[in-house]
């Protein structure tokens, strides 16, 4: 069985020729491949380490399981889809809602484990019936609205939890991170979040030396005098050791909050497979179902031991585009580096020490970018918001999701926020479509044009 772990040496193994690309089944020399792997790990540092911290999970376990998840994904796709899997920011809002309802870390990982199961089932269905089932259930108006409400639902977390801890550090970090995203080029633009974190650390250290402790809310929400940057945990941490594991716990209320994220993950995977296929010149539409299922299995493995969910990472697409090296050997190297970092508790302690003000500045941009990705889905699919069939369910669902509207059924069960908003968007769209007059049901491209060849291939197989 070909598992995609054999690579041909590209050229002399040093530098690709002008205009040439290093394909997934090729590699450069092993030292260069290792260097590229390290570069991929650095590219996902910012978001993938911020996410578990924001979710209240162990960053050491997060980085270690991202390495495991990457290996699972590469094996499942037989080395045809180069990708690094890191902690998904789509779950940060879910974790915040679950914890606000009294949930623990086990409750969070239990809910996300179920999302992984759902993602596996979606992938199997796509592999069996084709991408048209995604199109039918989740047209762009639905996908975009759900991604938007997931991102914007996080705004109160930044405003009430992180920003007040140190507003001036938050402001400076936001400005520098935003400038890095916009002004830097190539690889440096891909690690803009990481650079923002480094800057925020430096500013916090300087402010502590110059102004002394700050009088503000701390991470627990209490107003106290405290240092902005507290490295006391770093000194106590070991250099080598296993991260802390825990099993998942399952609660229906938490599961219902988390399930809508399936829609965002399916959209992320579809976009990733399309982008990589276009860059490598190898149509990968037939791998879409496998990629989605592999993503789900990886998340299940991670959350089963207390880690965060994992998904394909857009930052690493940027690294591939910049270097024109699509070798999956580099991703195997990246997975190896991630496993090594995960076995260093001191490294995790440094990540866990991120000052609240720094997180405030970073999350202003990150959360907004997640929300606006929903608008990007609408733009790419040319969704017509003048059509009330699109406008009404999206408008209602987004306001419910962002505003935290609640629908109480019993004293112990209610739907609110992300879960209720998603249900309103999906059922509202399909319900109204069944009742709408014919002139409102104009046919538009579904999801994206990248899956059209996949559908055509299905049609050809069905007719043959």
N, C-alpha and C positions, 0 to 999 in steps of 0.2 A: 504493500500500500504506500502510495506517495504522500508523505506528510509535509512536503515542502521544506525539507531541511537539508537539501543538497543545492549548492550554488556553484555556478560557473564563474571563473575569474573574469572580470570585465577588463578587456584590454591588458595593459601591463599592471593593473591593480592599483594604480596611483591616482591619476586624474582622468575623468571622462573626457573624450574628445569634444571640441566645440559643437554644440547642438545635440550631442549624444546623451542618452539617459542610462542609468544603471537600473535594469529591470528587476522586478521582485525576485527572480530566480538567479540573479547575478550578485556578485559582491566585489568590493575592492579588497585590498590587502587586509589581513586581520587587524593590524594596529589601526588602520584608518576606519575600519568597520567598528571597532571598539570606540574610537573617538566620536563617530557619528551616533553610536548608541548613547554615549554620555550626553551628547548634545540634545537628543530627544528627551532624555530624562530632565535636563535643565529646562527645556521648553515647556514642560508641563508642571514645573515646580510651583509657579504662582497659584494658579487656580486649583490644582490638584492637592495642594497642601492647605490652602485656605478653606476649601470645601469641608474636609473632615473636621477642622477646627470649628467652623461655623455650625456643623452638625453635632458637635459635642463628642466626637469619636476620636480614637487614638490615631494621630497622624503617622506614627511608626507602622502600625498595622495597615493603614491606608496605603502607604507606599509599597510595603511588602506584597500586599494582595493585588496591587496594580501590576506588579511583575508577574504574579501567578495568572492574573486575568489576561495579560498580553500573550502569555504562552498558550493558554487555552484557546484564545481567538486565532492565533496563527496556526495552530494544529487543526482547528475546526475548518478553517478556510483553505487548508492545504497550501498555505504560503502564497496565495494569489492576492490577498488583500492586505497590503502593509498597513499596520495600524498599531498605535499604542493605546492601551485602555487605562484611563485615569478616573478619579472620583468625579461623578457627574454633579455639576452645580444645579441641575434641575431639581435635585432632591433637597436642597438647602431649605427652601420654603416649607416643604413637607415636614422636615425634621423640626423646624421652628413651631409649626402648628401642633404637631404631636406633643412636643415638650410643653407647650403652653397649656395643653389639656391634661398635663400631669404625667405624660409618658416618660419612660426611662430610655436609656440607650438600647436596651434589649427590645423595647417596644418599637423604636425607630428601625432597628435592623430587621425585626420580624416583619414589619409592614413592607419594607423594601425587598425582603426575600420573596414575598408574594408577588411583587411587581416583576421580579426576575422570572418567576414561574409564568406569569402572564406573557412576558416578552418571548420566552421560549415557545409558547403556544402560538403566538402571532407569527414567529419565524417559521414554524412548521407549516402553518396554514399558507403562508406566502410561498414556501417552497413547493407545496402541493398544488395550489390553485392559481398562483401568479400574483403579481403586485396589484392586480385589479381589485382585490378584496380590500387592500388598504385604501385605494382610491375611493371605493364605494362608501366605506365607513367613515373615512377621515379626509374629506376634500380639503383643499387649502384653507378655506374660510374657517373650518373647524380646527385644523392643526395650528394655524397662526393664532387664533384666539386663545387656545389653551396654553400655548407657549407664552403668549403675552401676559395672561393672568398669573401664570406661575412666577414669572419674573417680577412683575409689578406688585404682587402680593408680598414681596420681601421688603418693600419700602419702609414699613414701620419698624422692621428689625434694625435697619441702619439708623433711622431717625431716633429711636428710643433706647437702643441698647449700646451701639458702638460709638456713634458720633459724640454723644454727651460725655463720654469718658475723657476725651481730650480734643476739643473742637478745633484748636489751631493746628495740631499735628494732623488731624483728619483733613483739614482744608489743604494744607501743604502737600500731603500725600496724594490727595485727589488731583491737584493741579499737576504735580510731577508725573503721576501715572498717566493722566490724560495726554500730557505733552509727549510722553514716551510712545504711547500707542500711535499718535498721529505723526510725529516728526521723525522717529527712527525708521530705519529701512532694513530689509532683509531679516536675518536671524534676530537682530536686536529688537525689532518690533514684535517678534513672536514671544519674547520673554519680558515684555513691558510690565506685566503684573509682578513678576519676580523682581524687576528693577525697582518698582514702586515699593515693594516690601522692604528691600534693602535700604532704600532712602528713608522709609518710615522708621525703621530700626535706628538708623543713624540720627535722625532728628529727635527721636524720643530720648536717646542717650545724651545728646547735647542739651536738651531742655532739662533733663534731670540734673546735669552738672551745673547748669547756669541758674535755673529757677528753683531747683529743689523739688520735693514731692508736690503733686497736684492735688487740690481739694475738689473731688468730683465723684460721680458714681463709679464704682469698680465693676468688675465682671459679674459680681453677684447682685448688682443693683443697689448696693448701699453707698451712701455718700460718706467718704472717708478721705483721709490724707494717705496717699499711696504713691509709690514710684511708678512712672509710666512704663519702664522697662525692668522687669523683675527676672533675673537669671538665676535665682536661688535654686530652682528645680534642675537647672542644667548641671550645676556642680554636684548635685546628689545623684544624677543619672549615671548608669554604667556605660562604658564604651561598647560593650557587646552583651547582647541579651535578647530574649524573645519579647515581642510586644504583648500587651494584655489581651487575652481572648475572652469572649463571653458568647453564650448562646442567644438566639432570638426568642422573643416572646410575641405572641400573636393576639391582637385585639381588633375586633371588627371596625371600631371607630377609627383606629389608626390606619388600617388597611384601606378603608374607603377614601381617606385623605390622600394616600400615596398612589392609588391606582391610576389617576389621571396622568401621571408622569409617563406612563407607557406611551401615550401619544407623542410626547416630546422626544422620547428615546427612539421611536420608530422613525420620526422625521430626521433626527440626527444621523441615524444609521443609513437611511436612504440617501441623504445628502453626502455622507462620507463615501459610500460605495460609488455613487455617481462621480464625485470629484476625483477619486483615485483612478477610476476607470478611464476618465478623460485624460488625466495626466500621463498614465502609463500607456495609453493607446490599446488597452485590453478591456473590452466591454465586460463589466462584472455584474450585469443585471441578474444573471443566473445565480450569483452568490449572495443576493440580497437576503433571501430567507435564511441562509446559513449564517450570515453575519449577524442578523437580528437574534437568532437562537443562541449563537455563541456569546453575544453580549449578555443575554439573559442568564446563561449558565455561569458565566464569569461573576455576575452580580450575586447569584445564589451562593456560589462558593465563598465569596468574600463576606457576605452578610451572615452566613451560617457560623462564622467564627468571630463575629463582632465587628467586621470591617464595613466600610461604606460601599455603595454600589459602584460599578464601573461602566464606562461607555467609551466609544471612540472619541479621540481628542482632536479638535480642529487645529490646535496649536501645532501639532505634529504634521499636519498636511502642509502648513506653511513652511516647516523645515524641509520637507520633501521638495516642495516647489522651489525653494531657494537653492538647494543643493543639487537638484535633479537626480538624487539617489533614492531609489524606491526599493532598495534591497531589503528583504525581510530579515536578512542576517543582522542588519543594524538594529532591528527591533528585538531580536533575540538577545543581542548585547545589552540593549536598554533594559530588558526584563531582568537580566543578571545584575546590573547596577542597582536596580530598584530593590531587589531582594537583599543586597548587601546593605543599602541604606536602612531598610526595614529592620535589620538586625543590630542597629546602633541606637539604643535608647537615648543617648546624649543628643543625637541629631534630632530625634523626635521632640525632645525637651526644648530645643532651640525653636522649633516650629510652634510648639504649644505656647511659647512665651511671647508671641506676637502681641504687641500692645493694642488695647481696644481702639485707641484713636487711629492707629494704622489701618485696622480692619474697617473702621468707619470710612476712611478715604477710599480704600480699595473697593468696598462693597457698593458705594454710590455708583461707581462705574460698572462693576460686574453685574449687579442686579438690573441696572438699566439696560445693559447690553443684552441680557437674557430676554427681557421683555420686548425689546425692539427687534429681536430675531423673529418674533411673531409677525411684526409688520413687514420684515424682509420676505417672509414666506408669502405674504399677500402680494407684495410687489412682484416677486418672481413669477407667481402664478397669474398675475394680472387680475386679481380678484376685484370685482366691481362692487364697491360699497354703496353705489347709488341704487343697487338692487336691494329692496327691502328683505328679500329672502336671505341675503347675506348679512345685511346690516342689523336686523332685529335680534337674531339669536346671539350674534357676536357681541353686540352692545350690552345686552342683558347679562350674558355670562361673565363678561369682563368686569362690569361694575359689581356683580355679586362676588366674584373671586377676589377682587382688589379690596372691596369695602368690608369683607368679612360678614356678609349677610348670612343669617342663620335660619334654618327651617327645622323647627323642633317637632319631633314625632311623639316621643315619650320623655319621661324624666331622665332616662339614661341613654337615649339615642337621638341624635340630631345631625343634620348635614349643614355644612357651612363652608365658606371660603373657597379654596381650590376645588374640593370635591363637588360642592353644589354648583359652582360656576361651570365646571366641565360638563356636568350632567345637563345643565340648561343649554349650553352651546350645542351639544350633540343631539339631544332629544328635540330641542327647539328647531334646529336646522332640518332634521329629517322629518319631523312632524309637520312643519310648515311646508316643506317641499311636497309632501303628499297632498296637501290641501291647496297649494298655490296654483294660480292659473298658468296655462302653458307658456305665455310670453315671458314669465319670470324664470323659467327653467332653461335658459339658454345654455348650451353646452360649452364648457370651458375646459382647458387642459387640467387634468387631475394630478395633484401632487407636484410633479415636475416632469419635464420632457425626458429626463434621463431614464425613466422606466418604460418608455414607449417601446423600445426594441424588445424588452422582456415580454411585454404583452403580445407583441407581434409573433415572437417565437412560440408563445403558448398557443396562439391561434393556428400557427402552422402545424404544430404537433397535433392539435385537436382535429385538424382537417385531413391529416395524413393517415 
